[in-house]
Amino acid sequence: MAKLKLAPIADDKPVKVSVELPARLHRDLTRYAEILGGEAGRPSADPLRLIVPMLERFIATDRGFAKAKQERKA
C-alpha cells in the first residue's frame, strides 16, 4: 500500500490550479477544441475548458485506478 503524504481533501469546493502546458500539448488541445466544435456545428471551444472533462474521462476509464480505488475501500 502506498503511503501518501497528503491527507484526504475534506470538501468538494472547486480548486483553482495553475499549470504550465508544453506548447505541443496546447496546440493539440486547441486543435481538439476546433475539431470538437466543428463536429457539433459550433465555434471552437476554449481549449482550456477541455482539461477538466478530459481528466474526468481519463480517471473514469483507467481500469488500474478503478481497481486500486476498490482495493483501498475494502
CHARMM internal coordinates of N, CA and C (Angstrom, degrees):
IC EDIT
DIST 1 N 1 CA 1.4378
DIST 1 CA 1 C 1.5306
ANGL 1 N 1 CA 1 C 108.36
DIST 1 C 2 N 1.3221
ANGL 1 CA 1 C 2 N 116.20
DIHE 1 N 1 CA 1 C 2 N 136.35
DIST 2 N 2 CA 1.4589
ANGL 1 C 2 N 2 CA 120.79
DIHE 1 CA 1 C 2 N 2 CA -179.53
DIST 2 CA 2 C 1.5195
ANGL 2 N 2 CA 2 C 110.07
DIHE 1 C 2 N 2 CA 2 C -75.25
DIST 2 C 3 N 1.3116
ANGL 2 CA 2 C 3 N 116.40
DIHE 2 N 2 CA 2 C 3 N 139.12
DIST 3 N 3 CA 1.4494
ANGL 2 C 3 N 3 CA 120.30
DIHE 2 CA 2 C 3 N 3 CA 175.62
DIST 3 CA 3 C 1.5265
ANGL 3 N 3 CA 3 C 106.95
DIHE 2 C 3 N 3 CA 3 C -99.52
DIST 3 C 4 N 1.3208
ANGL 3 CA 3 C 4 N 114.80
DIHE 3 N 3 CA 3 C 4 N 108.16
DIST 4 N 4 CA 1.4498
ANGL 3 C 4 N 4 CA 120.11
DIHE 3 CA 3 C 4 N 4 CA -177.49
DIST 4 CA 4 C 1.5174
ANGL 4 N 4 CA 4 C 110.29
DIHE 3 C 4 N 4 CA 4 C -87.64
DIST 4 C 5 N 1.3207
ANGL 4 CA 4 C 5 N 115.56
DIHE 4 N 4 CA 4 C 5 N 147.69
DIST 5 N 5 CA 1.4561
ANGL 4 C 5 N 5 CA 120.60
DIHE 4 CA 4 C 5 N 5 CA -179.74
DIST 5 CA 5 C 1.5194
ANGL 5 N 5 CA 5 C 112.86
DIHE 4 C 5 N 5 CA 5 C -83.22
DIST 5 C 6 N 1.3306
ANGL 5 CA 5 C 6 N 117.06
DIHE 5 N 5 CA 5 C 6 N -17.01
DIST 6 N 6 CA 1.4494
ANGL 5 C 6 N 6 CA 120.91
DIHE 5 CA 5 C 6 N 6 CA -177.98
DIST 6 CA 6 C 1.5107
ANGL 6 N 6 CA 6 C 111.38
DIHE 5 C 6 N 6 CA 6 C -103.41
DIST 6 C 7 N 1.3064
ANGL 6 CA 6 C 7 N 115.49
DIHE 6 N 6 CA 6 C 7 N 144.98
DIST 7 N 7 CA 1.4666
ANGL 6 C 7 N 7 CA 120.83
DIHE 6 CA 6 C 7 N 7 CA 173.26
DIST 7 CA 7 C 1.5221
ANGL 7 N 7 CA 7 C 107.77
DIHE 6 C 7 N 7 CA 7 C -83.14
DIST 7 C 8 N 1.3312
ANGL 7 CA 7 C 8 N 117.98
DIHE 7 N 7 CA 7 C 8 N 162.59
DIST 8 N 8 CA 1.4658
ANGL 7 C 8 N 8 CA 119.89
DIHE 7 CA 7 C 8 N 8 CA 177.07
DIST 8 CA 8 C 1.5236
ANGL 8 N 8 CA 8 C 111.34
DIHE 7 C 8 N 8 CA 8 C -59.00
DIST 8 C 9 N 1.3129
ANGL 8 CA 8 C 9 N 115.47
DIHE 8 N 8 CA 8 C 9 N 145.93
DIST 9 N 9 CA 1.4576
ANGL 8 C 9 N 9 CA 120.93
DIHE 8 CA 8 C 9 N 9 CA 177.73
DIST 9 CA 9 C 1.5231
ANGL 9 N 9 CA 9 C 107.87
DIHE 8 C 9 N 9 CA 9 C -76.82
DIST 9 C 10 N 1.3300
ANGL 9 CA 9 C 10 N 117.31
DIHE 9 N 9 CA 9 C 10 N 130.63
DIST 10 N 10 CA 1.4561
ANGL 9 C 10 N 10 CA 122.19
DIHE 9 CA 9 C 10 N 10 CA -170.67
DIST 10 CA 10 C 1.5237
ANGL 10 N 10 CA 10 C 115.00
DIHE 9 C 10 N 10 CA 10 C -77.00
DIST 10 C 11 N 1.3116
ANGL 10 CA 10 C 11 N 119.76
DIHE 10 N 10 CA 10 C 11 N -28.42
DIST 11 N 11 CA 1.4629
ANGL 10 C 11 N 11 CA 119.67
DIHE 10 CA 10 C 11 N 11 CA -175.26
DIST 11 CA 11 C 1.5175
ANGL 11 N 11 CA 11 C 111.39
DIHE 10 C 11 N 11 CA 11 C -128.12
DIST 11 C 12 N 1.3309
ANGL 11 CA 11 C 12 N 115.38
DIHE 11 N 11 CA 11 C 12 N 171.40
DIST 12 N 12 CA 1.4589
ANGL 11 C 12 N 12 CA 121.17
DIHE 11 CA 11 C 12 N 12 CA -179.31
DIST 12 CA 12 C 1.5206
ANGL 12 N 12 CA 12 C 112.96
DIHE 11 C 12 N 12 CA 12 C -108.42
DIST 12 C 13 N 1.3120
ANGL 12 CA 12 C 13 N 116.94
DIHE 12 N 12 CA 12 C 13 N 23.83
DIST 13 N 13 CA 1.4590
ANGL 12 C 13 N 13 CA 119.32
DIHE 12 CA 12 C 13 N 13 CA 177.24
DIST 13 CA 13 C 1.5265
ANGL 13 N 13 CA 13 C 108.36
DIHE 12 C 13 N 13 CA 13 C -65.31
DIST 13 C 14 N 1.3387
ANGL 13 CA 13 C 14 N 116.73
DIHE 13 N 13 CA 13 C 14 N 144.25
DIST 14 N 14 CA 1.4682
ANGL 13 C 14 N 14 CA 118.20
DIHE 13 CA 13 C 14 N 14 CA 176.31
DIST 14 CA 14 C 1.5311
ANGL 14 N 14 CA 14 C 110.50
DIHE 13 C 14 N 14 CA 14 C -57.66
DIST 14 C 15 N 1.2905
ANGL 14 CA 14 C 15 N 114.89
DIHE 14 N 14 CA 14 C 15 N 144.75
DIST 15 N 15 CA 1.4567
ANGL 14 C 15 N 15 CA 121.34
DIHE 14 CA 14 C 15 N 15 CA -179.73
DIST 15 CA 15 C 1.5181
ANGL 15 N 15 CA 15 C 107.87
DIHE 14 C 15 N 15 CA 15 C -117.44
DIST 15 C 16 N 1.3181
ANGL 15 CA 15 C 16 N 116.15
DIHE 15 N 15 CA 15 C 16 N 127.81
DIST 16 N 16 CA 1.4562
ANGL 15 C 16 N 16 CA 120.32
DIHE 15 CA 15 C 16 N 16 CA 178.07
DIST 16 CA 16 C 1.5224
ANGL 16 N 16 CA 16 C 108.25
DIHE 15 C 16 N 16 CA 16 C -83.66
DIST 16 C 17 N 1.3308
ANGL 16 CA 16 C 17 N 115.22
DIHE 16 N 16 CA 16 C 17 N 129.35
DIST 17 N 17 CA 1.4513
ANGL 16 C 17 N 17 CA 121.25
DIHE 16 CA 16 C 17 N 17 CA -178.64
DIST 17 CA 17 C 1.5251
ANGL 17 N 17 CA 17 C 108.36
DIHE 16 C 17 N 17 CA 17 C -125.03
DIST 17 C 18 N 1.2939
ANGL 17 CA 17 C 18 N 115.29
DIHE 17 N 17 CA 17 C 18 N 135.10
DIST 18 N 18 CA 1.4602
ANGL 17 C 18 N 18 CA 120.31
DIHE 17 CA 17 C 18 N 18 CA 175.82
DIST 18 CA 18 C 1.5246
ANGL 18 N 18 CA 18 C 107.36
DIHE 17 C 18 N 18 CA 18 C -109.15
DIST 18 C 19 N 1.3169
ANGL 18 CA 18 C 19 N 116.18
DIHE 18 N 18 CA 18 C 19 N 128.70
DIST 19 N 19 CA 1.4596
ANGL 18 C 19 N 19 CA 119.70
DIHE 18 CA 18 C 19 N 19 CA -176.39
DIST 19 CA 19 C 1.5263
ANGL 19 N 19 CA 19 C 109.30
DIHE 18 C 19 N 19 CA 19 C -141.73
DIST 19 C 20 N 1.2993
ANGL 19 CA 19 C 20 N 115.85
DIHE 19 N 19 CA 19 C 20 N 143.82
DIST 20 N 20 CA 1.4588
ANGL 19 C 20 N 20 CA 120.67
DIHE 19 CA 19 C 20 N 20 CA 174.33
DIST 20 CA 20 C 1.5159
ANGL 20 N 20 CA 20 C 108.09
DIHE 19 C 20 N 20 CA 20 C -96.20
DIST 20 C 21 N 1.3188
ANGL 20 CA 20 C 21 N 115.76
DIHE 20 N 20 CA 20 C 21 N 127.74
DIST 21 N 21 CA 1.4578
ANGL 20 C 21 N 21 CA 121.07
DIHE 20 CA 20 C 21 N 21 CA 178.39
DIST 21 CA 21 C 1.5175
ANGL 21 N 21 CA 21 C 109.48
DIHE 20 C 21 N 21 CA 21 C -102.36
DIST 21 C 22 N 1.3144
ANGL 21 CA 21 C 22 N 116.88
DIHE 21 N 21 CA 21 C 22 N 141.24
DIST 22 N 22 CA 1.4606
ANGL 21 C 22 N 22 CA 118.60
DIHE 21 CA 21 C 22 N 22 CA 171.97
DIST 22 CA 22 C 1.5368
ANGL 22 N 22 CA 22 C 108.68
DIHE 21 C 22 N 22 CA 22 C -60.29
DIST 22 C 23 N 1.3093
ANGL 22 CA 22 C 23 N 116.95
DIHE 22 N 22 CA 22 C 23 N 146.13
DIST 23 N 23 CA 1.4687
ANGL 22 C 23 N 23 CA 121.35
DIHE 22 CA 22 C 23 N 23 CA -177.63
DIST 23 CA 23 C 1.5241
ANGL 23 N 23 CA 23 C 111.31
DIHE 22 C 23 N 23 CA 23 C -55.23
DIST 23 C 24 N 1.3113
ANGL 23 CA 23 C 24 N 117.32
DIHE 23 N 23 CA 23 C 24 N -39.83
DIST 24 N 24 CA 1.4676
ANGL 23 C 24 N 24 CA 120.60
DIHE 23 CA 23 C 24 N 24 CA -179.52
DIST 24 CA 24 C 1.5234
ANGL 24 N 24 CA 24 C 111.36
DIHE 23 C 24 N 24 CA 24 C -62.28
DIST 24 C 25 N 1.3307
ANGL 24 CA 24 C 25 N 116.84
DIHE 24 N 24 CA 24 C 25 N -41.82
DIST 25 N 25 CA 1.4600
ANGL 24 C 25 N 25 CA 120.29
DIHE 24 CA 24 C 25 N 25 CA 178.67
DIST 25 CA 25 C 1.5276
ANGL 25 N 25 CA 25 C 110.65
DIHE 24 C 25 N 25 CA 25 C -66.06
DIST 25 C 26 N 1.3221
ANGL 25 CA 25 C 26 N 117.39
DIHE 25 N 25 CA 25 C 26 N -40.32
DIST 26 N 26 CA 1.4672
ANGL 25 C 26 N 26 CA 119.82
DIHE 25 CA 25 C 26 N 26 CA 177.65
DIST 26 CA 26 C 1.5256
ANGL 26 N 26 CA 26 C 111.22
DIHE 25 C 26 N 26 CA 26 C -63.31
DIST 26 C 27 N 1.3190
ANGL 26 CA 26 C 27 N 117.03
DIHE 26 N 26 CA 26 C 27 N -40.39
DIST 27 N 27 CA 1.4750
ANGL 26 C 27 N 27 CA 120.02
DIHE 26 CA 26 C 27 N 27 CA 176.16
DIST 27 CA 27 C 1.5232
ANGL 27 N 27 CA 27 C 110.84
DIHE 26 C 27 N 27 CA 27 C -61.84
DIST 27 C 28 N 1.3286
ANGL 27 CA 27 C 28 N 116.56
DIHE 27 N 27 CA 27 C 28 N -41.40
DIST 28 N 28 CA 1.4621
ANGL 27 C 28 N 28 CA 120.18
DIHE 27 CA 27 C 28 N 28 CA 178.81
DIST 28 CA 28 C 1.5338
ANGL 28 N 28 CA 28 C 111.24
DIHE 27 C 28 N 28 CA 28 C -66.03
DIST 28 C 29 N 1.3219
ANGL 28 CA 28 C 29 N 117.40
DIHE 28 N 28 CA 28 C 29 N -40.82
DIST 29 N 29 CA 1.4621
ANGL 28 C 29 N 29 CA 120.13
DIHE 28 CA 28 C 29 N 29 CA 176.37
DIST 29 CA 29 C 1.5220
ANGL 29 N 29 CA 29 C 111.29
DIHE 28 C 29 N 29 CA 29 C -61.98
DIST 29 C 30 N 1.3212
ANGL 29 CA 29 C 30 N 116.17
DIHE 29 N 29 CA 29 C 30 N -42.13
DIST 30 N 30 CA 1.4619
ANGL 29 C 30 N 30 CA 120.99
DIHE 29 CA 29 C 30 N 30 CA 178.98
DIST 30 CA 30 C 1.5165
ANGL 30 N 30 CA 30 C 110.29
DIHE 29 C 30 N 30 CA 30 C -62.49
DIST 30 C 31 N 1.3022
ANGL 30 CA 30 C 31 N 116.53
DIHE 30 N 30 CA 30 C 31 N -45.18
DIST 31 N 31 CA 1.4710
ANGL 30 C 31 N 31 CA 120.63
DIHE 30 CA 30 C 31 N 31 CA 179.19
DIST 31 CA 31 C 1.5213
ANGL 31 N 31 CA 31 C 110.70
DIHE 30 C 31 N 31 CA 31 C -65.39
DIST 31 C 32 N 1.3264
ANGL 31 CA 31 C 32 N 117.05
DIHE 31 N 31 CA 31 C 32 N -40.44
DIST 32 N 32 CA 1.4634
ANGL 31 C 32 N 32 CA 121.27
DIHE 31 CA 31 C 32 N 32 CA 178.09
DIST 32 CA 32 C 1.5297
ANGL 32 N 32 CA 32 C 109.39
DIHE 31 C 32 N 32 CA 32 C -60.02
DIST 32 C 33 N 1.3263
ANGL 32 CA 32 C 33 N 117.12
DIHE 32 N 32 CA 32 C 33 N -44.38
DIST 33 N 33 CA 1.4703
ANGL 32 C 33 N 33 CA 121.43
DIHE 32 CA 32 C 33 N 33 CA 179.46
DIST 33 CA 33 C 1.5226
ANGL 33 N 33 CA 33 C 110.72
DIHE 32 C 33 N 33 CA 33 C -61.96
DIST 33 C 34 N 1.3336
ANGL 33 CA 33 C 34 N 116.82
DIHE 33 N 33 CA 33 C 34 N -39.32
DIST 34 N 34 CA 1.4651
ANGL 33 C 34 N 34 CA 120.86
DIHE 33 CA 33 C 34 N 34 CA 178.06
DIST 34 CA 34 C 1.5295
ANGL 34 N 34 CA 34 C 110.64
DIHE 33 C 34 N 34 CA 34 C -63.72
DIST 34 C 35 N 1.3176
ANGL 34 CA 34 C 35 N 116.19
DIHE 34 N 34 CA 34 C 35 N -46.21
DIST 35 N 35 CA 1.4693
ANGL 34 C 35 N 35 CA 121.05
DIHE 34 CA 34 C 35 N 35 CA -179.27
DIST 35 CA 35 C 1.5231
ANGL 35 N 35 CA 35 C 110.13
DIHE 34 C 35 N 35 CA 35 C -64.61
DIST 35 C 36 N 1.3309
ANGL 35 CA 35 C 36 N 116.68
DIHE 35 N 35 CA 35 C 36 N -45.27
DIST 36 N 36 CA 1.4574
ANGL 35 C 36 N 36 CA 121.33
DIHE 35 CA 35 C 36 N 36 CA 179.63
DIST 36 CA 36 C 1.5287
ANGL 36 N 36 CA 36 C 111.01
DIHE 35 C 36 N 36 CA 36 C -60.90
DIST 36 C 37 N 1.3100
ANGL 36 CA 36 C 37 N 116.62
DIHE 36 N 36 CA 36 C 37 N -44.03
DIST 37 N 37 CA 1.4580
ANGL 36 C 37 N 37 CA 120.49
DIHE 36 CA 36 C 37 N 37 CA 177.66
DIST 37 CA 37 C 1.5170
ANGL 37 N 37 CA 37 C 111.72
DIHE 36 C 37 N 37 CA 37 C -62.97
DIST 37 C 38 N 1.3230
ANGL 37 CA 37 C 38 N 116.83
DIHE 37 N 37 CA 37 C 38 N -42.48
DIST 38 N 38 CA 1.4594
ANGL 37 C 38 N 38 CA 121.45
DIHE 37 CA 37 C 38 N 38 CA 179.25
DIST 38 CA 38 C 1.5177
ANGL 38 N 38 CA 38 C 112.45
DIHE 37 C 38 N 38 CA 38 C -61.88
DIST 38 C 39 N 1.3385
ANGL 38 CA 38 C 39 N 116.95
DIHE 38 N 38 CA 38 C 39 N -41.02
DIST 39 N 39 CA 1.4553
ANGL 38 C 39 N 39 CA 120.53
DIHE 38 CA 38 C 39 N 39 CA 179.81
DIST 39 CA 39 C 1.5234
ANGL 39 N 39 CA 39 C 111.88
DIHE 38 C 39 N 39 CA 39 C -68.45
DIST 39 C 40 N 1.3327
ANGL 39 CA 39 C 40 N 116.46
DIHE 39 N 39 CA 39 C 40 N -28.69
DIST 40 N 40 CA 1.4621
ANGL 39 C 40 N 40 CA 120.81
DIHE 39 CA 39 C 40 N 40 CA -179.42
DIST 40 CA 40 C 1.5260
ANGL 40 N 40 CA 40 C 111.31
DIHE 39 C 40 N 40 CA 40 C -91.56
DIST 40 C 41 N 1.3412
ANGL 40 CA 40 C 41 N 116.82
DIHE 40 N 40 CA 40 C 41 N -2.24
DIST 41 N 41 CA 1.4537
ANGL 40 C 41 N 41 CA 120.37
DIHE 40 CA 40 C 41 N 41 CA -178.44
DIST 41 CA 41 C 1.5204
ANGL 41 N 41 CA 41 C 112.92
DIHE 40 C 41 N 41 CA 41 C 70.25
DIST 41 C 42 N 1.3141
ANGL 41 CA 41 C 42 N 116.31
DIHE 41 N 41 CA 41 C 42 N 29.24
DIST 42 N 42 CA 1.4638
ANGL 41 C 42 N 42 CA 122.52
DIHE 41 CA 41 C 42 N 42 CA -178.99
DIST 42 CA 42 C 1.5227
ANGL 42 N 42 CA 42 C 109.29
DIHE 41 C 42 N 42 CA 42 C -124.58
DIST 42 C 43 N 1.3210
ANGL 42 CA 42 C 43 N 116.16
DIHE 42 N 42 CA 42 C 43 N 164.75
DIST 43 N 43 CA 1.4687
ANGL 42 C 43 N 43 CA 117.50
DIHE 42 CA 42 C 43 N 43 CA 172.60
DIST 43 CA 43 C 1.5389
ANGL 43 N 43 CA 43 C 109.44
DIHE 42 C 43 N 43 CA 43 C -65.46
DIST 43 C 44 N 1.3120
ANGL 43 CA 43 C 44 N 116.58
DIHE 43 N 43 CA 43 C 44 N 159.10
DIST 44 N 44 CA 1.4609
ANGL 43 C 44 N 44 CA 118.25
DIHE 43 CA 43 C 44 N 44 CA -177.60
DIST 44 CA 44 C 1.5263
ANGL 44 N 44 CA 44 C 110.13
DIHE 43 C 44 N 44 CA 44 C -65.81
DIST 44 C 45 N 1.3204
ANGL 44 CA 44 C 45 N 114.58
DIHE 44 N 44 CA 44 C 45 N 143.10
DIST 45 N 45 CA 1.4601
ANGL 44 C 45 N 45 CA 121.56
DIHE 44 CA 44 C 45 N 45 CA -179.94
DIST 45 CA 45 C 1.5215
ANGL 45 N 45 CA 45 C 109.81
DIHE 44 C 45 N 45 CA 45 C -79.17
DIST 45 C 46 N 1.3081
ANGL 45 CA 45 C 46 N 115.14
DIHE 45 N 45 CA 45 C 46 N 164.87
DIST 46 N 46 CA 1.4580
ANGL 45 C 46 N 46 CA 120.77
DIHE 45 CA 45 C 46 N 46 CA 173.28
DIST 46 CA 46 C 1.5277
ANGL 46 N 46 CA 46 C 106.85
DIHE 45 C 46 N 46 CA 46 C -64.99
DIST 46 C 47 N 1.3210
ANGL 46 CA 46 C 47 N 118.60
DIHE 46 N 46 CA 46 C 47 N 121.70
DIST 47 N 47 CA 1.4619
ANGL 46 C 47 N 47 CA 120.09
DIHE 46 CA 46 C 47 N 47 CA -176.09
DIST 47 CA 47 C 1.5309
ANGL 47 N 47 CA 47 C 113.11
DIHE 46 C 47 N 47 CA 47 C -59.01
DIST 47 C 48 N 1.3153
ANGL 47 CA 47 C 48 N 117.73
DIHE 47 N 47 CA 47 C 48 N -28.38
DIST 48 N 48 CA 1.4563
ANGL 47 C 48 N 48 CA 119.76
DIHE 47 CA 47 C 48 N 48 CA -179.89
DIST 48 CA 48 C 1.5267
ANGL 48 N 48 CA 48 C 111.91
DIHE 47 C 48 N 48 CA 48 C -68.56
DIST 48 C 49 N 1.3284
ANGL 48 CA 48 C 49 N 116.75
DIHE 48 N 48 CA 48 C 49 N -24.18
DIST 49 N 49 CA 1.4686
ANGL 48 C 49 N 49 CA 120.53
DIHE 48 CA 48 C 49 N 49 CA 178.24
DIST 49 CA 49 C 1.5295
ANGL 49 N 49 CA 49 C 111.53
DIHE 48 C 49 N 49 CA 49 C -74.20
DIST 49 C 50 N 1.3009
ANGL 49 CA 49 C 50 N 117.91
DIHE 49 N 49 CA 49 C 50 N -9.39
DIST 50 N 50 CA 1.4693
ANGL 49 C 50 N 50 CA 121.62
DIHE 49 CA 49 C 50 N 50 CA 177.78
DIST 50 CA 50 C 1.5227
ANGL 50 N 50 CA 50 C 112.54
DIHE 49 C 50 N 50 CA 50 C -82.57
DIST 50 C 51 N 1.3113
ANGL 50 CA 50 C 51 N 116.96
DIHE 50 N 50 CA 50 C 51 N -20.13
DIST 51 N 51 CA 1.4644
ANGL 50 C 51 N 51 CA 120.25
DIHE 50 CA 50 C 51 N 51 CA -172.03
DIST 51 CA 51 C 1.5243
ANGL 51 N 51 CA 51 C 112.04
DIHE 50 C 51 N 51 CA 51 C -61.94
DIST 51 C 52 N 1.3305
ANGL 51 CA 51 C 52 N 118.38
DIHE 51 N 51 CA 51 C 52 N -47.57
DIST 52 N 52 CA 1.4724
ANGL 51 C 52 N 52 CA 120.35
DIHE 51 CA 51 C 52 N 52 CA -177.92
DIST 52 CA 52 C 1.5228
ANGL 52 N 52 CA 52 C 111.45
DIHE 51 C 52 N 52 CA 52 C -63.10
DIST 52 C 53 N 1.3528
ANGL 52 CA 52 C 53 N 119.40
DIHE 52 N 52 CA 52 C 53 N -51.10
DIST 53 N 53 CA 1.4605
ANGL 52 C 53 N 53 CA 117.26
DIHE 52 CA 52 C 53 N 53 CA 179.34
DIST 53 CA 53 C 1.5310
ANGL 53 N 53 CA 53 C 113.44
DIHE 52 C 53 N 53 CA 53 C -62.23
DIST 53 C 54 N 1.3251
ANGL 53 CA 53 C 54 N 116.87
DIHE 53 N 53 CA 53 C 54 N -33.08
DIST 54 N 54 CA 1.4612
ANGL 53 C 54 N 54 CA 119.28
DIHE 53 CA 53 C 54 N 54 CA 178.37
DIST 54 CA 54 C 1.5281
ANGL 54 N 54 CA 54 C 111.04
DIHE 53 C 54 N 54 CA 54 C -67.58
DIST 54 C 55 N 1.3228
ANGL 54 CA 54 C 55 N 117.20
DIHE 54 N 54 CA 54 C 55 N -42.73
DIST 55 N 55 CA 1.4620
ANGL 54 C 55 N 55 CA 120.14
DIHE 54 CA 54 C 55 N 55 CA 177.71
DIST 55 CA 55 C 1.5255
ANGL 55 N 55 CA 55 C 111.02
DIHE 54 C 55 N 55 CA 55 C -65.26
DIST 55 C 56 N 1.3389
ANGL 55 CA 55 C 56 N 116.53
DIHE 55 N 55 CA 55 C 56 N -41.58
DIST 56 N 56 CA 1.4610
ANGL 55 C 56 N 56 CA 119.45
DIHE 55 CA 55 C 56 N 56 CA 177.65
DIST 56 CA 56 C 1.5250
ANGL 56 N 56 CA 56 C 110.73
DIHE 55 C 56 N 56 CA 56 C -60.80
DIST 56 C 57 N 1.3162
ANGL 56 CA 56 C 57 N 116.50
DIHE 56 N 56 CA 56 C 57 N -44.35
DIST 57 N 57 CA 1.4660
ANGL 56 C 57 N 57 CA 121.07
DIHE 56 CA 56 C 57 N 57 CA -179.65
DIST 57 CA 57 C 1.5333
ANGL 57 N 57 CA 57 C 110.79
DIHE 56 C 57 N 57 CA 57 C -64.72
DIST 57 C 58 N 1.3226
ANGL 57 CA 57 C 58 N 115.57
DIHE 57 N 57 CA 57 C 58 N -42.73
DIST 58 N 58 CA 1.4649
ANGL 57 C 58 N 58 CA 120.39
DIHE 57 CA 57 C 58 N 58 CA 179.43
DIST 58 CA 58 C 1.5251
ANGL 58 N 58 CA 58 C 110.69
DIHE 57 C 58 N 58 CA 58 C -59.14
DIST 58 C 59 N 1.3261
ANGL 58 CA 58 C 59 N 116.64
DIHE 58 N 58 CA 58 C 59 N -49.50
DIST 59 N 59 CA 1.4563
ANGL 58 C 59 N 59 CA 120.98
DIHE 58 CA 58 C 59 N 59 CA -178.38
DIST 59 CA 59 C 1.5262
ANGL 59 N 59 CA 59 C 110.88
DIHE 58 C 59 N 59 CA 59 C -65.92
DIST 59 C 60 N 1.3417
ANGL 59 CA 59 C 60 N 116.72
DIHE 59 N 59 CA 59 C 60 N -40.47
DIST 60 N 60 CA 1.4674
ANGL 59 C 60 N 60 CA 120.59
DIHE 59 CA 59 C 60 N 60 CA -178.56
DIST 60 CA 60 C 1.5199
ANGL 60 N 60 CA 60 C 112.64
DIHE 59 C 60 N 60 CA 60 C -65.40
DIST 60 C 61 N 1.3260
ANGL 60 CA 60 C 61 N 117.69
DIHE 60 N 60 CA 60 C 61 N -26.46
DIST 61 N 61 CA 1.4653
ANGL 60 C 61 N 61 CA 120.37
DIHE 60 CA 60 C 61 N 61 CA -176.29
DIST 61 CA 61 C 1.5257
ANGL 61 N 61 CA 61 C 113.61
DIHE 60 C 61 N 61 CA 61 C -106.50
DIST 61 C 62 N 1.3129
ANGL 61 CA 61 C 62 N 117.58
DIHE 61 N 61 CA 61 C 62 N 4.30
DIST 62 N 62 CA 1.4622
ANGL 61 C 62 N 62 CA 121.05
DIHE 61 CA 61 C 62 N 62 CA 179.63
DIST 62 CA 62 C 1.5264
ANGL 62 N 62 CA 62 C 108.87
DIHE 61 C 62 N 62 CA 62 C -83.80
DIST 62 C 63 N 1.3077
ANGL 62 CA 62 C 63 N 117.12
DIHE 62 N 62 CA 62 C 63 N 104.27
DIST 63 N 63 CA 1.4694
ANGL 62 C 63 N 63 CA 121.95
DIHE 62 CA 62 C 63 N 63 CA -175.78
DIST 63 CA 63 C 1.5267
ANGL 63 N 63 CA 63 C 112.10
DIHE 62 C 63 N 63 CA 63 C -63.98
DIST 63 C 64 N 1.3138
ANGL 63 CA 63 C 64 N 116.60
DIHE 63 N 63 CA 63 C 64 N -37.77
DIST 64 N 64 CA 1.4638
ANGL 63 C 64 N 64 CA 119.96
DIHE 63 CA 63 C 64 N 64 CA 179.02
DIST 64 CA 64 C 1.5162
ANGL 64 N 64 CA 64 C 111.37
DIHE 63 C 64 N 64 CA 64 C -62.93
DIST 64 C 65 N 1.3209
ANGL 64 CA 64 C 65 N 116.27
DIHE 64 N 64 CA 64 C 65 N -41.22
DIST 65 N 65 CA 1.4573
ANGL 64 C 65 N 65 CA 120.80
DIHE 64 CA 64 C 65 N 65 CA 178.22
DIST 65 CA 65 C 1.5269
ANGL 65 N 65 CA 65 C 110.39
DIHE 64 C 65 N 65 CA 65 C -66.20
DIST 65 C 66 N 1.3329
ANGL 65 CA 65 C 66 N 116.80
DIHE 65 N 65 CA 65 C 66 N -44.40
DIST 66 N 66 CA 1.4658
ANGL 65 C 66 N 66 CA 120.92
DIHE 65 CA 65 C 66 N 66 CA -179.58
DIST 66 CA 66 C 1.5322
ANGL 66 N 66 CA 66 C 110.18
DIHE 65 C 66 N 66 CA 66 C -59.72
DIST 66 C 67 N 1.3217
ANGL 66 CA 66 C 67 N 116.38
DIHE 66 N 66 CA 66 C 67 N -42.24
DIST 67 N 67 CA 1.4596
ANGL 66 C 67 N 67 CA 120.46
DIHE 66 CA 66 C 67 N 67 CA -179.91
DIST 67 CA 67 C 1.5300
ANGL 67 N 67 CA 67 C 110.86
DIHE 66 C 67 N 67 CA 67 C -65.17
DIST 67 C 68 N 1.3193
ANGL 67 CA 67 C 68 N 116.59
DIHE 67 N 67 CA 67 C 68 N -46.77
DIST 68 N 68 CA 1.4705
ANGL 67 C 68 N 68 CA 120.46
DIHE 67 CA 67 C 68 N 68 CA 179.68
DIST 68 CA 68 C 1.5231
ANGL 68 N 68 CA 68 C 110.44
DIHE 67 C 68 N 68 CA 68 C -63.37
DIST 68 C 69 N 1.3070
ANGL 68 CA 68 C 69 N 117.02
DIHE 68 N 68 CA 68 C 69 N -37.99
DIST 69 N 69 CA 1.4594
ANGL 68 C 69 N 69 CA 121.69
DIHE 68 CA 68 C 69 N 69 CA 179.89
DIST 69 CA 69 C 1.5364
ANGL 69 N 69 CA 69 C 110.29
DIHE 68 C 69 N 69 CA 69 C -64.05
DIST 69 C 70 N 1.3343
ANGL 69 CA 69 C 70 N 116.65
DIHE 69 N 69 CA 69 C 70 N -42.24
DIST 70 N 70 CA 1.4702
ANGL 69 C 70 N 70 CA 121.02
DIHE 69 CA 69 C 70 N 70 CA 178.13
DIST 70 CA 70 C 1.5262
ANGL 70 N 70 CA 70 C 110.89
DIHE 69 C 70 N 70 CA 70 C -66.18
DIST 70 C 71 N 1.3105
ANGL 70 CA 70 C 71 N 117.14
DIHE 70 N 70 CA 70 C 71 N -40.42
DIST 71 N 71 CA 1.4641
ANGL 70 C 71 N 71 CA 120.95
DIHE 70 CA 70 C 71 N 71 CA -179.28
DIST 71 CA 71 C 1.5229
ANGL 71 N 71 CA 71 C 111.41
DIHE 70 C 71 N 71 CA 71 C -63.30
DIST 71 C 72 N 1.3115
ANGL 71 CA 71 C 72 N 116.05
DIHE 71 N 71 CA 71 C 72 N -34.65
DIST 72 N 72 CA 1.4584
ANGL 71 C 72 N 72 CA 119.94
DIHE 71 CA 71 C 72 N 72 CA -178.54
DIST 72 CA 72 C 1.5143
ANGL 72 N 72 CA 72 C 112.34
DIHE 71 C 72 N 72 CA 72 C -78.52
DIST 72 C 73 N 1.3257
ANGL 72 CA 72 C 73 N 117.05
DIHE 72 N 72 CA 72 C 73 N -21.44
DIST 73 N 73 CA 1.4646
ANGL 72 C 73 N 73 CA 120.55
DIHE 72 CA 72 C 73 N 73 CA 176.33
DIST 73 CA 73 C 1.5192
ANGL 73 N 73 CA 73 C 110.90
DIHE 72 C 73 N 73 CA 73 C -70.14
DIST 73 C 74 N 1.3162
ANGL 73 CA 73 C 74 N 115.77
DIHE 73 N 73 CA 73 C 74 N -35.24
DIST 74 N 74 CA 1.4674
ANGL 73 C 74 N 74 CA 121.54
DIHE 73 CA 73 C 74 N 74 CA -173.36
DIST 74 CA 74 C 1.5030
ANGL 74 N 74 CA 74 C 113.10
DIHE 73 C 74 N 74 CA 74 C -68.31
END
COOR INIT
IC SEED 1 N 1 CA 1 C
IC BUILD
